[in-house]
Amino acid sequence: MRTVVLQKGDLFEKDVKRIYESSFPKPERYQLDSLYERNLFLGFVEEEHLRGIAYLLYDTKALFLLYLAVDEQCRGKGYGGKIMEWILDFAGKRCVFLNVEEPDDTSFNQEERERRIRFYERYGLKTTKIKLKDQDVTYVLMSEEKKWKSIPVKWSAMKLLRKLPKE
């Protein structure tokens, strides 16, 4: 699988939109055009087909994984794991952070929330006590435990996220 930097107007643009919109509910999405303009919007390609996407915000000490999505037809075939391994390798010594929806017995997607947490735990990320509320959804911050303790907590990907316009 090869990694490409996604650009507006490239040959994967329609697939990016399809994967993005089918993977994230509208309240969780930023304007797609704004993702092309900032930081690192990646496509993961095999046999000239887009298998997944990832959007990363990063600086010298930390990497915030805003989005990781796999094409619906490719889910359960190891692509998410391959993408996550690529991200961890790219992060190097940076601490990896991401948000997941907080498990909630009353939510319609409780099983999906728990499955996401287990997925990221397989790659060494742990839930923290830090929670973010965005509209009606509460998110839990996950990070690499060993690196988390060495990073000044003042660093916040949320500062970068505020620059991205919501849909």
C-alpha positions in Angstrom: 0.0 0.0 0.0 1.4 3.4 -0.9 0.7 6.7 0.8 -0.2 9.9 -1.2 -0.8 13.4 -0.1 -4.3 14.2 -1.1 -5.0 17.4 -3.1 -8.1 19.1 -4.2 -8.9 18.1 -7.8 -6.7 14.9 -7.8 -8.0 11.6 -9.2 -9.1 10.5 -5.7 -11.3 13.5 -4.9 -14.6 11.7 -5.4 -13.5 8.7 -3.3 -12.2 10.9 -0.6 -15.6 12.6 -0.3 -17.4 9.3 -0.3 -15.2 7.8 2.4 -15.3 11.0 4.5 -19.0 11.4 4.4 -19.8 7.8 5.0 -17.4 7.5 7.9 -18.2 10.6 9.9 -21.6 12.1 10.8 -22.0 15.7 9.7 -21.6 17.3 13.2 -18.1 15.7 13.3 -17.0 16.8 9.9 -15.0 19.9 9.0 -15.3 21.4 5.6 -13.6 19.0 3.3 -11.9 21.8 1.3 -10.2 23.1 4.4 -8.6 19.7 5.0 -6.8 19.9 1.7 -5.3 23.3 2.7 -3.7 22.5 6.1 -1.4 20.0 7.6 -1.3 16.5 6.2 -4.3 14.9 4.4 -3.3 11.5 3.3 -4.7 8.7 1.1 -3.7 5.1 1.3 -3.8 3.5 -2.1 -3.5 -0.1 -3.2 -3.9 -1.3 -6.8 -4.8 2.3 -7.7 -7.8 2.3 -5.4 -8.2 4.5 -2.4 -8.5 2.2 0.6 -8.4 4.8 3.4 -7.7 8.3 4.5 -6.1 10.0 7.4 -5.8 13.6 8.5 -3.0 14.6 10.8 -2.2 17.8 12.7 1.4 17.8 14.0 4.3 19.8 15.4 7.7 18.8 16.6 6.4 17.1 19.8 2.9 15.8 19.1 0.7 14.4 16.3 -3.0 14.7 16.5 -4.9 12.1 14.4 -8.2 13.9 13.5 -9.5 11.4 11.0 -8.8 7.8 10.1 -11.3 6.1 7.8 -11.3 3.0 5.6 -13.5 2.5 2.6 -16.6 0.6 3.7 -15.9 -2.2 1.2 -12.4 -2.6 2.7 -13.2 -2.7 6.4 -12.2 -5.7 8.4 -9.4 -6.6 6.0 -6.5 -5.0 7.9 -6.3 -1.7 6.1 -7.0 0.3 9.3 -4.2 -1.4 11.1 -1.8 -0.8 8.2 -2.7 2.9 8.2 -2.3 3.1 12.0 1.1 1.5 11.7 2.1 4.0 9.1 0.9 6.9 11.3 2.9 5.6 14.3 6.0 5.2 12.2 5.6 8.7 10.8 5.1 10.1 14.3 8.5 8.8 15.4 9.2 10.4 18.7 6.1 12.6 18.6 3.3 11.7 21.0 0.2 10.6 19.2 -3.2 11.9 20.3 -6.7 11.4 19.1 -10.3 11.8 20.3 -12.9 9.0 20.4 -16.5 9.2 21.4 -16.9 8.5 25.1 -18.6 5.1 25.7 -22.2 5.8 26.7 -24.8 3.1 27.3 -27.5 5.4 26.0 -25.8 6.1 22.6 -27.1 4.5 19.4 -23.5 3.5 18.5 -22.2 2.2 21.8 -20.7 -0.9 20.3 -18.9 1.1 17.6 -17.5 3.5 20.2 -16.1 0.5 22.2 -14.7 -1.1 19.0 -12.8 2.1 18.1 -11.2 2.3 21.6 -10.1 -1.3 21.4 -8.7 -0.7 17.9 -6.5 2.2 19.1 -5.5 0.3 22.3 -4.0 -2.4 20.1 -1.6 0.2 18.9 -0.5 1.4 22.3 -2.9 4.3 22.9 -4.7 4.6 26.2 -7.7 6.6 27.2 -6.9 9.6 29.4 -9.1 11.5 31.9 -9.3 14.5 29.5 -12.7 14.9 27.9 -13.9 17.4 25.2 -17.5 18.2 24.5 -18.4 19.3 21.0 -22.1 19.9 20.5 -23.9 17.0 22.1 -21.0 14.5 21.9 -18.3 13.9 24.6 -15.0 12.8 23.4 -12.2 11.1 25.4 -8.6 11.9 24.5 -6.4 8.9 23.8 -2.6 9.0 23.7 0.5 7.0 24.0 1.0 6.7 27.7 4.8 6.7 27.9 5.2 9.7 25.6 2.2 11.5 27.1 4.0 12.1 30.3 7.0 13.7 28.6 5.0 16.2 26.6 3.9 19.5 28.1 0.2 19.2 28.4 -0.2 22.8 27.3 0.3 21.7 23.7 -3.1 21.3 22.3 -4.2 20.2 18.9 -7.5 21.9 19.7 -5.8 25.2 18.9 -5.1 23.9 15.4 -8.7 22.5 15.1 -10.3 25.8 15.8 -8.8 27.1 12.5 -10.8 24.4 10.6 -14.4 25.4 9.6 -17.2 23.0 10.4 -19.6 21.9 7.7 
